[in-house]
Amino acid sequence: MSAELLSILVLAVLFVVGTTRSVNMGALAFAAAFGVGTLAAGLDADGIFAGFPGDLFVVLVGVTYFFAIARANGTTDWLVHAGIRLVRGRIALIPWVMFTVTGVLTAIGAVSPAAVAIVAPLAMGFAARYGIKPLLMGALVVHGAQAGGFSPISIYGSTVNGILEREGLPGSPIALFLASLFANLAIAALLFVALGGLRLRGRDLGDLGDEEAKEGDGGSGGTGGTVTGTRARTTPDADLLRLTPARIATLVGLVALVVAVLVFDLDAGLTAITLAVLLAVVWPEDSKAAVAHITWPTVLLICGMLTYVAVLQEMGTIDWAGEHVGSIGIPLLAALLFCYIGAVVSAFASSVGIIGALIPLAVPFLEQGEIGVVGMVAALSVSATVVDVSPFSTNGALVLAAAEDTDRERFFRQLMLYGGAVTLLAPLVLWLALVVPGL
């Protein structure tokens, strides 16, 4: 048995053991990275540690630490009520607002994980407060980020278009952008219906008092009903709506985080942890328990899995799979398998990294002229990013880490099952829609 095939089989065993036994899958992945990396790939400890995602570790810790402080001092509660008033009390619009915000952020140049890191904690706070299913809210945040992810000025779009230009292949930046936009919009709409989003229309203004209800609904008074499945409608405590110095500073910090990431291209994790430390120094009473609310099990899970995937990349498993697929004599079948490789690998690794690796691998296959380049590149690119709802991807991990007042183990299983369904179905649908017609 080849080392590459062995490493894939070990990955399958990780899933079986992790889902059937009460063992953190990240811990299992660290053990697998040590075993496979040492015995099959000949890596020493330094070679294995080289794959540890230090940047993602800091993002997960920094963002969850910052928002743990924001939650402790009441800033997130204040934002929840402000957001409800902003959408005129229509709770059903909140998931779509989050979808749109993340889409705009990535379309204008934000890295997808940075946009999700900014929006997810607020979105999941809304979900917890108003009884919106966490999978619905979290998935719409991620799909929103990917909907705008391939605009001509975005990171993903610039990467793909640059590769095509360098390789001398024809491309269409607008077609690529629209393919991602409509694919993610369609998935989000289906998910919204499937997870009860339409029923949210009867849950307007559920937690707002009478005066706020009138104000939020333009004086019409809204539906005047209670929110089924959540706390009864009550007038918010005056202190909850008051802007204290700590809350003002936290809001300023949130704006600073957005500006630092989007305008100055600073690292989201380092910026967030710096802002969190500043808040902790000035208001230590609000920050004593914040470190305990950093989602350490999620950090272990994601960092372990990505370390193992890095071992697979180092030992050439990804290139090995791509080369074998490219040698298949049936072009349409090879195109479908390329889409599946992009989806499966990206569910555990950096999407932009996978795109940057797979498109060059597919160049000899595309140069044969038997498959439309525009359709194939769009199908491959969207397949490799639409799966970022997986809890093992950066975006999925951020959503999982941001989940409030929910059973994270159950939410993790939901994300894993949903991510698996998207990984199984999306490449096939995209292949049928974009590759088979010969676009």
Disulfide bonds with the S-S distance in Angstrom:
none
